Amino acid sequence: MGTETEYGILAPSLPGANSTVLSTQIINAYASLQNSGSGQSGGARWDYSDEAPLTDARGWEVSRDEADPSQLTDRAVLDAETVAMSGGRLSESNLYHEGPLSTGVLMNMVLRNGARLYVDHAHPEYSGPEVTNPRDAVIWDKAGDAVVLAAAQRVAQTPGLEAINLYKNNTDNKSVSYGSHENYLMPRQVPFNRISSGLIPFFASRQVICGAGRVGRGQDGSRPGYQISQRADFFEAEVGLETTIRRPIINTRDEPHATADKYRRLHVIIGDANLSEVSTFLKMGTTSLVLDLIEHDAAPNIELSQPVHALQTISHDPSLRAAVHLKDGRSLTGLQLQRIYFEAADKHCNRDGPPDDATAEVLRRWGSLLDVLEDDPMKAAAQIDWVAKLKLLDSYRRRDNLQWDDAQLGLIDLQYADVRPEKGLYHRLVARSQMERLVTDEEIAAAVPEPPHDTRAYFRGKCIDRFSREVVGASWDSVIFELPNRRRLQRIPTREPLRGTRQLTGNLFDTSATAEDFIEQLLGSGPWSVAR
C-alpha cells in the first residue's frame, strides 16, 4: 500500500503567481538540498515509459484525443520555456546544482527513500514508497510532509525567490480540489465489479473515521456550515477513469505498476489529506481489511440508492445522525454502515484464530473509535482531524460570536493544514499533547532518507543512495543505469513489489564497491538475481 499527497501551494507576496511554477521551485529546491551537503544523495529522474493512465479496468483504453489534459500523467507538465513564459524566475535562482540532475527544469524525481516527488499540474506531490502495513504508511506519509517542508524552507532562503507556504489539505474553497490518493495492491483475478460494489458503501461512510473537516459546503464552499470531508462535494459519479473532472467514488485506472497479469493497483481518490496519524492509520488499515473481505467474497451485501448523494449527506452532518437510503429500503447512518463493515472484518479476521498484531491493532482502534463516535463525536478530538478541527473552530465561534460564513473561520481551517510546525494549528495541538501520536519524530526523520525494508522500495531507494550518478531514471517498475563500460542503458525491472527487499539485496549493496560490480552481481547467476 502507499499514499500520495498533492499539497496546496501559495506564495503570499505573489498572489498572482503561477502555481505550477511555484511547485517546480519546490521540486528543484529539494533536489538542491540533496546535493548540498545535507547528508542525502541526489535523486533520479522519473521514467515515464511504464505509465498508462488511459487504460480502464473495465476493459478499454481512452484515446488521447478524447482524454482531458489532466489525465495525461505520462508526460511532464512544464518545461523551461513554459517557466520563462509564465514569468517564473526559477532559471534565475541558484536552486540548480552540480551532478546528474543539473540539466533543465526538474519536474519529477525519485528520492533516496524510494518515494516520488514531482509537479502534478498545479501542485507539488509526494508519492510515498510501497509499504506493507498501515503504521509504515503513516511513517512514510509523514516523511513526505518533512520533505516538502524542507524544500519550502530552502526556497525561502534562496535569493530571488519568494517564500512559499504549503498546506496538507484538499481545496482552496474556490471550486478547486486537489487529491490525497491511496494505492493498494490486489490480485488481478478479483472481478472489478465485485471490488466496486463492495467498496462504494464503505467509501461513502469511511469519512466519519478519517475525514479532514471543512468550513463551507458546495464545491466553492459558499454555503455556510461545517462538514466532515474536504473532498465529498467534488465527487459526481460512482465509477470512472477521471481523477480531476467528474470525479468517481471508484477510480478505474488500470495502471498496476507491477506484473500486470498477476496484480492490479486499486487507485483510491476519495480520501482526504490527513494530518492526524490515527486518521491515516485507520484510513489505510480499514480499507485493507475491506479489500481482504472482497478478495474472499465476504464483503457485506449493501447497496446505496444514491451513492454520491449519500457521500455528501454523510459529510454534511457532523452530528453523525443523518441516514442514507439503501436499495433494500433501509436507512442507515454513516456510523451504522461502518459498524457493519467492522463486524464483517472482525469476524473474517478471527475465523482461524487471533489475527496478526497489525491486523488486531486496526480492528481494536476501528471498533473503539466507532464506540466513541456513537457516544459523542467530540470525544474523538484527539484522534481524528475533522473532530479536532471542529473543536478548534467551535472555540473561536463561541469566543468571538462568529457565524459559519465568517471568513475568519476559513482562515483557521486553512491554518490547521499549514505544514510549518510553528504555524500549523494541527502541530500546535500536537505540541500541547492534544493529538494522539502513533509514531515518533525520530521514526519520521529516519524515513526521509531511508526506504522501507520489506518491499521493492528498498532496492529503488538504495540504488539512488549508493549509485546516484549512474542511476539516470527510475519508476515504480524499474531502475535505469548508465554505466561507462556498457553501450546501452541497463534497465533493471522491479515488477514484483515484494522482491528487492533488504533481506534479499542488502548484502549485495554492502559488498558492491561500484555500480558496475553491483550490476554484474545482480544480473549474474548468483543469488542476487532474485531482485529482478
C-alpha positions as CSV (number, residue, x, y, z in Angstrom):
1,M,0.0,0.0,0.0
2,G,1.0,3.6,-0.3
3,T,-0.2,7.2,-0.1
4,E,0.0,10.2,-2.5
5,T,-0.4,13.8,-1.4
6,E,-0.9,16.9,-3.5
7,Y,-0.1,19.9,-1.3
8,G,-1.9,23.2,-1.5
9,I,0.6,25.9,-2.5
10,L,0.7,29.7,-2.1
11,A,3.2,32.5,-2.3
12,P,1.7,35.2,0.0
13,S,3.7,38.0,-1.6
14,L,2.9,36.9,-5.1
15,P,-0.9,36.4,-5.2
16,G,-1.0,36.0,-9.0
17,A,1.9,33.6,-9.2
18,N,1.7,30.5,-11.5
19,S,1.1,27.6,-9.1
20,T,2.9,25.2,-11.4
21,V,6.0,27.3,-11.4
22,L,5.9,27.5,-7.7
23,S,5.6,23.8,-7.5
24,T,8.6,23.4,-9.7
25,Q,10.6,25.6,-7.3
26,I,9.7,23.1,-4.5
27,I,11.0,20.1,-6.5
28,N,14.2,21.9,-7.5
29,A,14.7,23.2,-4.0
30,Y,14.6,19.7,-2.6
31,A,16.9,18.4,-5.4
32,S,19.3,21.2,-4.4
33,L,19.1,20.2,-0.8
34,Q,20.0,16.6,-1.6
35,N,23.2,17.7,-3.3
36,S,24.4,20.5,-1.0
37,G,26.0,18.6,1.9
38,S,22.7,17.8,3.7
39,G,23.7,14.2,4.1
40,Q,21.5,12.9,1.3
41,S,22.3,11.7,-2.1
42,G,20.7,13.1,-5.3
43,G,17.5,11.7,-6.7
44,A,16.9,10.1,-10.0
45,R,14.7,11.5,-12.8
46,W,11.3,9.8,-13.3
47,D,11.0,7.2,-16.1
48,Y,7.6,7.6,-17.8
49,S,7.9,4.6,-20.1
50,D,5.7,2.4,-18.0
51,E,2.9,4.9,-17.5
52,A,-0.5,4.0,-18.9
53,P,-3.0,6.5,-17.4
54,L,-5.8,5.9,-20.0
55,T,-6.2,2.2,-19.6
56,D,-9.6,1.5,-17.9
57,A,-10.1,-1.5,-15.6
58,R,-13.4,-2.1,-17.3
59,G,-11.7,-3.3,-20.4
60,W,-10.9,-0.4,-22.7
61,E,-8.5,2.4,-23.3
62,V,-9.5,6.1,-23.7
63,S,-7.9,7.8,-26.7
64,R,-5.5,10.7,-26.1
65,D,-7.7,12.9,-28.2
66,E,-10.7,12.2,-26.0
67,A,-8.9,12.4,-22.7
68,D,-8.9,15.5,-20.5
69,P,-5.4,17.0,-20.4
70,S,-5.3,16.4,-16.6
71,Q,-5.4,12.6,-17.3
72,L,-2.2,12.7,-19.3
73,T,0.1,11.9,-16.4
74,D,2.6,10.0,-18.6
75,R,4.4,13.2,-19.5
76,A,5.9,16.2,-17.8
77,V,3.5,19.2,-17.4
78,L,6.1,22.0,-17.7
79,D,9.4,22.8,-19.4
80,A,12.0,25.5,-19.1
81,E,10.4,27.6,-21.9
82,T,7.0,27.5,-20.2
83,V,8.5,28.6,-16.9
84,A,10.1,31.6,-18.6
85,M,6.9,32.5,-20.5
86,S,5.0,32.3,-17.2
87,G,7.3,34.8,-15.6
88,G,8.9,32.2,-13.4
89,R,12.3,33.1,-12.0
90,L,13.4,29.6,-11.5
91,S,16.1,29.8,-14.0
92,E,17.5,32.9,-12.3
93,S,17.7,31.2,-8.9
94,N,20.6,29.2,-7.5
95,L,18.5,26.1,-7.0
96,Y,20.4,24.3,-9.7
97,H,23.2,22.1,-8.6
98,E,26.1,20.1,-9.8
99,G,25.6,16.5,-10.8
100,P,23.3,14.3,-12.9
101,L,20.2,16.4,-12.1
102,S,21.7,19.7,-13.2
103,T,20.3,20.0,-16.8
104,G,16.9,21.6,-17.5
105,V,14.0,22.2,-15.1
106,L,13.4,19.3,-12.8
107,M,9.8,18.3,-12.6
108,N,9.9,14.8,-11.3
109,M,12.4,12.8,-9.2
110,V,12.7,9.6,-7.2
111,L,14.1,10.1,-3.7
112,R,16.5,8.2,-1.6
113,N,13.7,6.7,0.5
114,G,12.0,5.2,-2.6
115,A,9.3,7.9,-2.9
116,R,8.4,10.1,-5.8
117,L,8.4,13.9,-5.6
118,Y,7.0,15.8,-8.6
119,V,4.8,18.5,-10.1
120,D,1.3,17.3,-10.6
121,H,0.0,20.2,-12.7
122,A,-0.6,23.0,-10.1
123,H,0.7,21.2,-7.0
124,P,3.8,19.6,-5.6
125,E,3.0,15.9,-5.0
126,Y,4.8,13.4,-2.8
127,S,4.0,9.7,-3.5
128,G,5.2,7.6,-0.7
129,P,7.1,4.3,-1.2
130,E,5.4,1.0,-1.1
131,V,4.8,-0.3,2.4
132,T,3.2,-3.5,3.8
133,N,1.2,-2.2,6.8
134,P,-0.7,0.9,7.9
135,R,1.8,2.0,10.6
136,D,4.6,2.2,8.0
137,A,2.1,4.1,5.7
138,V,1.8,6.7,8.5
139,I,5.6,7.0,8.8
140,W,6.4,7.4,5.2
141,D,3.4,9.7,4.6
142,K,4.7,12.0,7.4
143,A,8.1,11.8,5.8
144,G,6.5,13.5,2.8
145,D,5.5,16.4,5.0
146,A,9.1,16.7,6.2
147,V,10.4,16.6,2.6
148,V,8.2,19.4,1.3
149,L,8.7,21.5,4.4
150,A,12.5,21.3,3.9
151,A,12.0,22.3,0.3
152,A,9.9,25.3,1.2
153,Q,12.5,26.4,3.7
154,R,15.1,26.1,1.0
155,V,13.1,28.3,-1.3
156,A,12.7,30.9,1.4
157,Q,16.5,31.1,1.8
158,T,17.1,31.4,-1.9
159,P,17.9,34.9,-3.3
160,G,15.4,36.0,-6.0
161,L,12.6,33.7,-4.8
162,E,9.7,34.5,-2.6
163,A,8.6,32.4,0.4
164,I,6.1,29.6,-0.4
165,N,3.5,28.2,2.0
166,L,2.3,24.6,1.7
167,Y,-0.9,23.1,3.1
168,K,-1.9,19.5,3.6
169,N,-5.5,20.0,2.6
170,N,-7.7,19.3,-0.4
171,T,-9.4,22.5,-1.6
172,D,-8.9,26.3,-2.0
173,N,-12.6,26.8,-1.3
174,K,-12.8,28.5,-4.7
175,S,-14.1,25.4,-6.6
176,V,-10.7,23.7,-6.9
177,S,-9.9,20.4,-5.3
178,Y,-6.6,18.5,-5.2
179,G,-6.1,15.0,-4.2
180,S,-4.9,12.7,-1.5
181,H,-4.8,9.3,-3.1
182,E,-4.1,5.8,-1.8
183,N,-2.9,2.7,-3.7
184,Y,-3.4,-0.9,-2.8
185,L,-2.0,-4.0,-4.5
186,M,-4.7,-6.6,-5.3
187,P,-4.9,-9.9,-7.1
188,R,-5.8,-9.4,-10.7
189,Q,-8.3,-12.3,-10.6
190,V,-10.7,-10.4,-8.3
191,P,-13.6,-9.2,-10.6
192,F,-13.6,-5.4,-10.8
193,N,-17.4,-5.1,-10.4
194,R,-17.0,-7.0,-7.1
195,I,-14.4,-4.5,-5.9
196,S,-16.6,-1.5,-6.8
197,S,-19.8,-2.9,-5.3
198,G,-18.0,-3.9,-2.1
199,L,-16.3,-0.5,-1.7
200,I,-18.9,2.1,-2.6
201,P,-20.8,1.9,0.7
202,F,-17.6,1.7,2.6
203,F,-16.1,4.8,0.9
204,A,-19.3,6.8,1.3
205,S,-19.1,6.3,5.1
206,R,-15.4,6.0,5.7
207,Q,-15.1,9.7,6.1
208,V,-16.6,9.5,9.7
209,I,-13.3,8.0,10.9
210,C,-10.8,9.8,8.5
211,G,-12.4,13.0,7.2
212,A,-10.2,16.1,7.4
213,G,-13.1,18.5,8.0
214,R,-14.0,21.6,6.0
215,V,-15.6,25.0,6.5
216,G,-18.2,25.6,3.8
217,R,-20.4,23.4,1.6
218,G,-20.5,23.0,-2.1
219,Q,-17.5,23.0,-4.4
220,D,-16.9,26.7,-3.9
221,G,-17.6,26.5,-0.2
222,S,-20.1,29.3,-0.5
223,R,-22.9,27.5,1.5
224,P,-22.3,28.2,5.3
225,G,-21.6,25.3,7.5
226,Y,-19.1,22.7,8.5
227,Q,-18.7,19.2,7.0
228,I,-16.7,16.1,7.7
229,S,-14.9,15.7,4.4
230,Q,-12.9,18.1,2.3
231,R,-13.4,16.0,-0.8
232,A,-17.0,14.8,-0.7
233,D,-18.6,17.7,-2.6
234,F,-16.3,17.3,-5.5
235,F,-17.5,13.8,-6.4
236,E,-20.0,13.4,-9.2
237,A,-20.0,9.8,-10.3
238,E,-20.0,6.3,-8.9
239,V,-17.3,4.7,-11.2
240,G,-15.0,6.3,-13.7
241,L,-11.5,6.8,-15.0
242,E,-11.1,10.5,-14.3
243,T,-9.4,12.0,-11.2
244,T,-9.8,15.8,-11.6
245,I,-13.1,16.1,-13.5
246,R,-16.4,14.1,-13.0
247,R,-14.6,12.5,-10.0
248,P,-15.9,9.0,-9.3
249,I,-16.1,7.2,-5.9
250,I,-14.3,4.2,-7.6
251,N,-11.5,5.1,-9.9
252,T,-10.9,2.6,-12.8
253,R,-7.4,3.5,-13.8
254,D,-5.7,0.2,-14.7
255,E,-2.1,1.0,-14.2
256,P,-0.7,-1.8,-12.0
257,H,2.9,-0.7,-11.7
258,A,3.6,-4.4,-11.2
259,T,3.3,-7.7,-13.1
260,A,0.1,-6.9,-15.0
261,D,-1.4,-10.3,-15.4
262,K,-0.9,-11.0,-11.7
263,Y,-1.8,-7.8,-9.9
264,R,-4.0,-4.7,-10.1
265,R,-3.3,-1.5,-8.3
266,L,-6.5,-0.1,-6.8
267,H,-6.2,3.7,-7.1
268,V,-8.3,5.4,-4.4
269,I,-9.0,9.1,-5.0
270,I,-11.8,9.7,-2.4
271,G,-9.7,10.2,0.7
272,D,-8.9,13.4,2.5
273,A,-5.4,14.6,3.2
274,N,-4.9,13.7,6.9
275,L,-2.5,15.2,9.4
276,S,-3.8,13.0,12.3
277,E,-1.7,9.8,12.5
278,V,-4.8,7.9,13.8
279,S,-6.8,9.0,10.8
280,T,-4.1,7.9,8.3
281,F,-3.6,4.6,10.1
282,L,-7.3,3.8,10.1
283,K,-7.8,5.0,6.5
284,M,-5.2,2.6,5.2
285,G,-5.8,-0.2,7.7
286,T,-9.6,-0.4,7.4
287,T,-9.5,-0.2,3.6
288,S,-7.0,-3.1,3.5
289,L,-9.3,-5.2,5.7
290,V,-12.3,-4.4,3.5
291,L,-10.3,-5.4,0.4
292,D,-9.5,-8.7,2.1
293,L,-13.2,-9.2,2.6
294,I,-13.8,-8.5,-1.1
295,E,-11.0,-10.9,-2.2
296,H,-12.6,-13.6,-0.1
297,D,-16.1,-12.7,-1.4
298,A,-17.1,-12.0,2.2
299,A,-18.0,-8.2,2.0
300,P,-21.3,-7.1,3.3
301,N,-24.1,-7.1,0.8
302,I,-25.1,-3.4,0.9
303,E,-26.3,-1.2,-2.0
304,L,-26.8,2.5,-1.6
305,S,-29.7,4.0,-3.6
306,Q,-27.8,7.1,-4.5
307,P,-24.1,6.7,-3.6
308,V,-22.9,10.2,-4.5
309,H,-25.8,11.8,-2.6
310,A,-25.1,9.5,0.3
311,L,-21.5,10.5,0.4
312,Q,-22.4,14.2,0.6
313,T,-25.3,13.7,3.0
314,I,-23.0,12.0,5.5
315,S,-20.3,14.6,5.1
316,H,-22.7,17.5,5.7
317,D,-23.8,16.2,9.1
318,P,-21.1,16.4,11.8
319,S,-23.7,15.1,14.3
320,L,-23.4,11.8,12.5
321,R,-27.2,11.3,12.7
322,A,-28.1,11.7,9.0
323,A,-29.3,8.5,7.4
324,V,-28.9,7.5,3.8
325,H,-31.2,5.2,1.8
326,L,-30.3,1.6,0.7
327,K,-31.8,-0.2,-2.2
328,D,-33.4,-2.7,0.2
329,G,-35.5,0.0,1.8
330,R,-33.4,0.5,4.9
331,S,-32.0,3.8,6.0
332,L,-28.6,3.8,7.8
333,T,-26.2,6.4,9.2
334,G,-22.6,6.5,8.2
335,L,-21.7,5.1,11.6
336,Q,-24.1,2.2,11.1
337,L,-22.5,1.4,7.7
338,Q,-19.1,1.4,9.2
339,R,-20.2,-0.8,12.1
340,I,-21.5,-3.4,9.5
341,Y,-18.1,-3.4,7.8
342,F,-16.2,-3.5,11.1
343,E,-18.2,-6.5,12.3
344,A,-17.7,-8.4,9.0
345,A,-13.9,-7.7,9.1
346,D,-13.7,-8.7,12.7
347,K,-15.4,-12.0,12.1
348,H,-13.4,-12.7,9.0
349,C,-10.0,-11.9,10.5
350,N,-10.7,-14.0,13.6
351,R,-12.1,-17.0,11.7
352,D,-9.0,-19.1,12.1
353,G,-7.7,-17.8,15.4
354,P,-6.3,-14.4,16.5
355,P,-5.0,-12.3,13.7
356,D,-1.5,-10.9,13.4
357,D,-0.6,-7.9,15.6
358,A,-1.0,-5.2,12.9
359,T,-4.5,-6.5,11.9
360,A,-5.5,-6.8,15.6
361,E,-4.5,-3.2,16.2
362,V,-6.6,-1.9,13.2
363,L,-9.6,-3.8,14.4
364,R,-9.1,-2.6,18.0
365,R,-8.9,1.0,17.0
366,W,-11.6,0.8,14.4
367,G,-14.1,-0.7,16.9
368,S,-13.1,1.6,19.7
369,L,-13.4,4.7,17.6
370,L,-16.9,3.8,16.4
371,D,-17.9,3.3,20.1
372,V,-16.6,6.8,20.9
373,L,-18.3,8.4,17.9
374,E,-21.6,6.8,18.7
375,D,-21.4,8.1,22.3
376,D,-20.2,11.7,21.5
377,P,-18.3,12.6,18.3
378,M,-16.4,15.4,20.2
379,K,-14.8,12.9,22.4
380,A,-12.7,11.8,19.4
381,A,-11.0,15.2,19.1
382,A,-7.6,13.7,20.0
383,Q,-7.8,11.1,17.3
384,I,-9.3,12.3,14.0
385,D,-8.9,15.5,12.0
386,W,-12.4,16.6,11.4
387,V,-13.3,16.5,15.1
388,A,-10.1,18.2,16.2
389,K,-10.7,21.0,13.7
390,L,-14.4,21.3,14.7
391,K,-13.4,21.6,18.3
392,L,-11.0,24.4,17.5
393,L,-13.5,26.2,15.3
394,D,-16.2,26.0,17.9
395,S,-14.0,27.6,20.5
396,Y,-13.3,30.6,18.2
397,R,-17.1,30.8,17.3
398,R,-18.1,30.9,21.0
399,R,-15.3,33.4,21.9
400,D,-16.0,35.8,19.0
401,N,-19.6,35.1,18.3
402,L,-18.8,34.0,14.7
403,Q,-21.2,32.5,12.2
404,W,-20.1,29.8,9.8
405,D,-19.9,32.2,6.9
406,D,-17.3,34.3,8.7
407,A,-14.0,34.5,6.7
408,Q,-12.0,34.1,9.9
409,L,-13.2,30.5,10.2
410,G,-12.0,29.8,6.7
411,L,-8.6,31.1,7.6
412,I,-8.5,28.9,10.7
413,D,-9.5,25.9,8.5
414,L,-6.5,26.7,6.3
415,Q,-4.1,27.3,9.1
416,Y,-4.9,23.8,10.6
417,A,-3.3,22.4,7.4
418,D,-0.2,24.5,7.3
419,V,2.9,22.2,7.2
420,R,5.0,24.6,9.2
421,P,5.3,23.4,12.8
422,E,5.4,27.0,14.1
423,K,2.2,28.0,12.1
424,G,0.0,24.9,11.6
425,L,-2.8,24.5,14.2
426,Y,-2.5,20.7,14.0
427,H,1.1,21.0,15.0
428,R,0.2,23.3,17.9
429,L,-2.3,20.6,19.1
430,V,0.5,18.0,18.9
431,A,2.8,20.3,20.9
432,R,0.1,20.5,23.6
433,S,-0.4,16.7,23.7
434,Q,-3.9,17.2,22.4
435,M,-3.5,14.9,19.4
436,E,-2.7,11.2,19.7
437,R,0.6,10.1,18.2
438,L,1.3,6.6,16.7
439,V,4.9,7.2,15.6
440,T,7.8,9.2,16.8
441,D,9.6,12.2,15.3
442,E,12.7,10.1,15.1
443,E,11.0,7.4,13.0
444,I,9.7,10.1,10.6
445,A,13.1,11.7,10.4
446,A,14.7,8.3,9.7
447,A,12.2,7.7,6.9
448,V,13.1,10.8,4.9
449,P,16.4,9.3,3.7
450,E,15.6,5.6,4.3
451,P,13.2,3.4,2.3
452,P,11.0,0.7,3.8
453,H,13.0,-2.6,4.1
454,D,10.3,-5.1,3.1
455,T,9.3,-4.0,-0.4
456,R,11.0,-3.2,-3.7
457,A,11.2,0.4,-2.5
458,Y,14.3,-0.7,-0.6
459,F,16.0,-1.7,-3.9
460,R,15.0,1.5,-5.7
461,G,16.0,3.8,-2.8
462,K,19.3,2.1,-2.2
463,C,20.2,2.3,-5.9
464,I,19.8,6.0,-5.7
465,D,21.6,6.3,-2.4
466,R,24.6,4.2,-3.4
467,F,24.9,4.9,-7.2
468,S,23.2,8.2,-7.7
469,R,25.5,9.3,-10.6
470,E,24.9,6.0,-12.5
471,V,21.1,5.9,-12.0
472,V,19.7,8.0,-14.8
473,G,16.0,7.1,-14.3
474,A,13.6,5.2,-12.1
475,S,10.0,4.4,-11.7
476,W,7.9,2.0,-9.7
477,D,8.6,-0.7,-12.3
478,S,12.3,-0.3,-13.0
479,V,15.6,1.4,-12.2
480,I,17.8,2.5,-15.2
481,F,21.6,2.6,-15.0
482,E,24.1,4.2,-17.4
483,L,27.5,2.6,-17.0
484,P,30.7,3.6,-18.7
485,N,31.5,0.1,-19.9
486,R,28.1,-0.6,-21.4
487,R,27.0,0.7,-24.7
488,R,23.3,0.8,-23.8
489,L,21.4,1.8,-20.7
490,Q,20.7,-1.0,-18.4
491,R,17.1,-1.3,-17.2
492,I,16.5,-3.4,-14.1
493,P,12.9,-4.4,-13.9
494,T,11.2,-4.4,-10.5
495,R,7.7,-5.6,-11.2
496,E,7.4,-7.8,-8.2
497,P,6.6,-5.5,-5.3
498,L,7.8,-7.9,-2.6
499,R,11.2,-8.5,-4.3
500,G,14.2,-6.3,-3.8
501,T,13.9,-6.2,-0.1
502,R,16.7,-5.6,2.4
503,Q,16.6,-9.3,3.2
504,L,17.2,-10.3,-0.4
505,T,19.5,-7.5,-1.6
506,G,21.1,-5.8,1.5
507,N,24.3,-7.8,1.3
508,L,24.6,-7.1,-2.4
509,F,24.6,-3.4,-1.8
510,D,27.0,-3.8,1.1
511,T,29.5,-5.8,-1.0
512,S,29.4,-3.8,-4.2
513,A,32.1,-1.2,-4.4
514,T,30.9,0.3,-7.7
515,A,27.7,0.4,-9.8
516,E,29.5,-1.9,-12.3
517,D,30.1,-4.5,-9.6
518,F,26.6,-4.2,-8.4
519,I,25.0,-4.8,-11.9
520,E,27.4,-7.6,-12.7
521,Q,26.4,-9.5,-9.5
522,L,22.8,-8.6,-9.9
523,L,22.5,-9.9,-13.4
524,G,24.7,-12.9,-12.9
525,S,23.6,-16.4,-12.0
526,G,24.1,-15.9,-8.2
527,P,21.5,-15.5,-5.5
528,W,21.2,-11.7,-6.2
529,S,19.2,-12.3,-9.3
530,V,16.1,-12.6,-7.1
531,A,15.9,-8.8,-7.1
532,R,14.7,-8.9,-10.7
